[in-house]
Amino acid sequence: MKTVVALSAALLLTGCTLDLDAAHWAKAQTLPQQVTADEYLCARRALLIGPGPDLVLGGLLDVLRLALQERRQDSTFDGCMASQGYAKVE
């Protein structure tokens, strides 16, 4: 049981970081420093949307809540970058 808890915690902690790398977003005639600055702006906006509802039950429901929160933040970040004229490079 302790192994499952430790593995779940490690998985959640690795998923809580935003990947800010200029190679993932491109915009014509834009310096990497500007891409990074715009990524930080969009990351801040994504984090400001808040954590969503707090479920008192915990356990797997919190894992689901955190996954939904991360999706909302990713969507907000992607929308912000797209609105600034960037295209996602896969």
DOBALUM-683404 format. One record per residue: x, y, z of N, C-alpha, C in turn; residue number from 1. Coordinates in steps of 0.02 Angstrom, whole numbers. Layout:
N
(koltor (X, Y, Z), (X, Y, Z), (X, Y, Z), NUM) ...
***
This chain:
90
(koltor (41, -60, 0), (0, 0, 0), (43, 63, 0), 1) (koltor (98, 61, 39), (142, 119, 41), (174, 132, -27), 2) (koltor (187, 78, -63), (217, 86, -129), (169, 121, -176), 3) (koltor (105, 102, -173), (55, 134, -215), (48, 208, -199), 4) (koltor (48, 224, -135), (43, 294, -115), (104, 334, -138), 5) (koltor (163, 305, -129), (224, 340, -149), (226, 349, -225), 6) (koltor (207, 298, -262), (206, 302, -335), (155, 354, -358), 7) (koltor (96, 355, -327), (45, 404, -345), (69, 475, -331), 8) (koltor (100, 485, -274), (125, 551, -256), (179, 574, -305), 9) (koltor (224, 529, -323), (277, 546, -371), (247, 564, -439), 10) (koltor (197, 526, -460), (165, 539, -524), (130, 607, -524), 11) (koltor (97, 622, -470), (63, 687, -465), (112, 745, -464), 12) (koltor (167, 737, -429), (216, 791, -425), (250, 803, -492), 13) (koltor (261, 751, -531), (292, 762, -596), (242, 794, -645), 14) (koltor (179, 785, -634), (128, 814, -678), (109, 885, -660), 15) (koltor (135, 911, -606), (115, 977, -583), (160, 1033, -609), 16) (koltor (204, 1018, -654), (249, 1069, -680), (230, 1086, -751), 17) (koltor (232, 1149, -768), (221, 1170, -836), (285, 1164, -875), 18) (koltor (280, 1139, -936), (339, 1131, -978), (348, 1195, -1018), 19) (koltor (395, 1237, -998), (408, 1300, -1032), (471, 1292, -1073), 20) (koltor (462, 1279, -1137), (519, 1269, -1181), (502, 1302, -1248), 21) (koltor (545, 1347, -1270), (531, 1385, -1331), (524, 1341, -1393), 22) (koltor (547, 1280, -1390), (544, 1235, -1448), (473, 1210, -1460), 23) (koltor (428, 1216, -1411), (361, 1190, -1420), (313, 1240, -1452), 24) (koltor (330, 1302, -1454), (288, 1354, -1483), (329, 1395, -1532), 25) (koltor (300, 1412, -1588), (337, 1449, -1639), (294, 1506, -1665), 26) (koltor (328, 1561, -1681), (297, 1619, -1711), (350, 1651, -1755), 27) (koltor (331, 1668, -1815), (379, 1695, -1864), (414, 1757, -1836), 28) (koltor (478, 1760, -1846), (520, 1817, -1828), (514, 1836, -1754), 29) (koltor (514, 1786, -1712), (511, 1797, -1640), (572, 1766, -1606), 30) (koltor (606, 1805, -1565), (664, 1780, -1530), (643, 1730, -1475), 31) (koltor (687, 1682, -1460), (671, 1634, -1407), (656, 1667, -1340), 32) (koltor (689, 1724, -1326), (676, 1759, -1263), (604, 1784, -1260), 33) (koltor (578, 1807, -1317), (509, 1831, -1319), (460, 1773, -1311), 34) (koltor (476, 1717, -1343), (434, 1657, -1335), (431, 1637, -1262), 35) (koltor (488, 1637, -1229), (490, 1619, -1158), (450, 1668, -1115), 36) (koltor (457, 1733, -1130), (419, 1783, -1092), (344, 1774, -1102), 37) (koltor (323, 1759, -1164), (252, 1748, -1177), (228, 1684, -1144), 38) (koltor (271, 1633, -1142), (253, 1571, -1108), (243, 1583, -1033), 39) (koltor (286, 1622, -1003), (278, 1638, -932), (213, 1676, -919), 40) (koltor (197, 1722, -963), (134, 1759, -956), (74, 1712, -960), 41) (koltor (75, 1668, -1009), (19, 1621, -1017), (17, 1570, -960), 42) (koltor (76, 1550, -935), (78, 1504, -878), (47, 1537, -816), 43) (koltor (62, 1600, -807), (33, 1636, -750), (-43, 1640, -756), 44) (koltor (-67, 1654, -817), (-139, 1656, -828), (-171, 1588, -814), 45) (koltor (-136, 1535, -835), (-162, 1468, -825), (-166, 1450, -751), 46) (koltor (-117, 1473, -713), (-118, 1458, -641), (-169, 1500, -603), 47) (koltor (-187, 1557, -631), (-235, 1601, -597), (-307, 1577, -603), 48) (koltor (-321, 1526, -644), (-390, 1503, -650), (-413, 1467, -587), 49) (koltor (-366, 1450, -543), (-384, 1421, -479), (-387, 1345, -481), 50) (koltor (-390, 1316, -422), (-387, 1243, -417), (-453, 1207, -430), 51) (koltor (-508, 1243, -434), (-572, 1209, -441), (-600, 1188, -374), 52) (koltor (-654, 1149, -375), (-684, 1129, -311), (-640, 1082, -272), 53) (koltor (-641, 1089, -207), (-601, 1045, -163), (-647, 990, -138), 54) (koltor (-631, 929, -155), (-671, 873, -133), (-645, 849, -66), 55) (koltor (-689, 844, -19), (-670, 826, 49), (-656, 751, 54), 56) (koltor (-681, 713, 7), (-675, 641, 11), (-603, 616, 2), 57) (koltor (-564, 650, -40), (-494, 633, -49), (-485, 570, -91), 58) (koltor (-427, 541, -85), (-411, 479, -120), (-413, 486, -195), 59) (koltor (-445, 438, -227), (-448, 437, -300), (-487, 497, -328), 60) (koltor (-535, 522, -290), (-572, 580, -314), (-527, 641, -319), 61) (koltor (-479, 648, -274), (-432, 703, -279), (-386, 695, -339), 62) (koltor (-368, 633, -355), (-327, 621, -415), (-366, 643, -476), 63) (koltor (-430, 626, -479), (-472, 647, -535), (-478, 723, -538), 64) (koltor (-488, 754, -481), (-494, 827, -478), (-430, 860, -503), 65) (koltor (-373, 834, -482), (-309, 863, -503), (-297, 853, -578), 66) (koltor (-319, 796, -604), (-312, 784, -676), (-355, 833, -715), 67) (koltor (-416, 845, -692), (-460, 894, -725), (-431, 965, -720), 68) (koltor (-403, 981, -663), (-372, 1047, -654), (-314, 1056, -703), 69) (koltor (-274, 1005, -710), (-217, 1009, -756), (-240, 1018, -828), 70) (koltor (-294, 983, -846), (-321, 992, -914), (-346, 1063, -925), 71) (koltor (-380, 1091, -875), (-404, 1160, -881), (-345, 1208, -888), 72) (koltor (-293, 1197, -850), (-235, 1241, -854), (-200, 1234, -921), 73) (koltor (-193, 1172, -946), (-162, 1162, -1011), (-203, 1195, -1066), 74) (koltor (-269, 1189, -1062), (-312, 1220, -1112), (-307, 1296, -1110), 75) (koltor (-305, 1324, -1050), (-298, 1397, -1043), (-230, 1420, -1071), 76) (koltor (-177, 1383, -1055), (-110, 1400, -1079), (-108, 1397, -1156), 77) (koltor (-134, 1342, -1184), (-133, 1335, -1257), (-174, 1390, -1291), 78) (koltor (-232, 1406, -1263), (-273, 1459, -1292), (-238, 1527, -1289), 79) (koltor (-204, 1540, -1234), (-168, 1603, -1226), (-112, 1609, -1278), 80) (koltor (-74, 1556, -1287), (-19, 1557, -1336), (-46, 1564, -1407), 81) (koltor (-100, 1529, -1422), (-130, 1534, -1489), (-158, 1604, -1501), 82) (koltor (-185, 1636, -1449), (-213, 1703, -1458), (-158, 1755, -1470), 83) (koltor (-96, 1738, -1452), (-40, 1783, -1464), (-5, 1768, -1530), 84) (koltor (-34, 1723, -1569), (-7, 1709, -1636), (42, 1653, -1641), 85) (koltor (49, 1613, -1588), (97, 1557, -1589), (63, 1495, -1616), 86) (koltor (103, 1452, -1646), (79, 1386, -1668), (118, 1333, -1630), 87) (koltor (83, 1282, -1609), (115, 1228, -1571), (155, 1184, -1619), 88) (koltor (218, 1171, -1601), (262, 1129, -1640), (268, 1062, -1605), 89) (koltor (249, 1010, -1638), (251, 942, -1608), (316, 909, -1622), 90) 
***
